[in-house]
């Protein structure tokens, strides 16, 4: 090929991918303070979203672990109200009636002594009841509700005839009882603490109760039998729905609507659902913060284009085409957003881990949330940097050099 032919061949400049990366990073490194402050908005938004979702997911994992451990087959039966608004007491022997329902595995009962209250000593004011309830408890109750003894022992058929009580975890705390063997008052009578329970998760009402045997409860109630006020049932997992339908008619054949059947695990799930709704609100607030961070990135890039007009003009004069300038500033915006996204992801994951460990929960951060957070930052960066990049590409070289 002749020299003249070579001279006539148009020369096209090329911008390699490595050059794009280098130019994008060099733009950030040249102004580190501005880059950090701009990325901070993105980081706050991503950290808030990941932390909220991660904490919610960890809470859900804790709930699932709790239900797997305690089971979802616990049901409760309580007195309902008649059409006149009066509470209908459960019949005596309701535990035996429920036990005969097909699908019921075990039954435990409690009966509230309305006029009896627990006190630490005779010096305690009679009005200072601490909101504690005194209840009779069947010997099978602890096994049915999945409870555990923290200290001492549970009520047995042998101890139920003696003045021995078992305290719920919060009852022991409020009464100031630290160990079994100490004494408290039920009304004016002295009772010995035989055991202290751990906190119950499916039956939290037991935590604030003072429990005594059914036979002793009759003695404490002036010789009158105590009506059952709650029945706890463990049923076959596969027949829970049928058991739930059969119990009202079994307990109160003449008026099944006077019996209330509940499932504690449903209450826990409902609480979790309400927490999820609140989580959605917080995620929305995090999205707003992320949007504000994106606007900050766009503002930073516009200012950068205005300050670097001479640089743009010089590069155009040396052969850089408009697409090259566009890619340079778009890459810079993407790297700026990615910097905030990575920082926000790390901060959000750290907050989730600290919160979960502090509450004794398993750490659960869905990988899709982490990937989605980084993906969102790239989208925000692309949208925020598109206009400044196009604006930079449209600057004429001569005008840029004269600025």
Secondary structure, 3 states (H helix, E strand, C coil): CCHHHHHHCCCCCCCCHHHHHHHHHHHHHCCHHHHHHHHHHHHHHHHHHHHHHHHHHHHHHHHHHHHHHHCCCEEEEEECECCCCCECCCCCCHHHHHHCCCCEEEEEEEEECCCCCEECCCCCCCCCCCCCEEEEECCCHHHHHCCCEEEECCCCCCHHHCCEEEECHHHHHHHCCCCCCCEEEECCEEEEEEEEECCCCCCHHHHHEEEEEHHHHHHHCCCCCCCCCEEEEEECHHHHHHHHHHHHHHHCCCCHHHEEEECHHHHHHHHHHHHHHHHHHHHHHHHHHHHHHHHHHHHHHHHHHHHCHHHHHHHHHCCCCHHHHHHHHHHHHHHHHHHHHHHHHHHHHHHHHHHHHHHCCCCCCCHHHHHHHHHHHHHHHHHHHHHHHHHHHCCCHHHHHHC
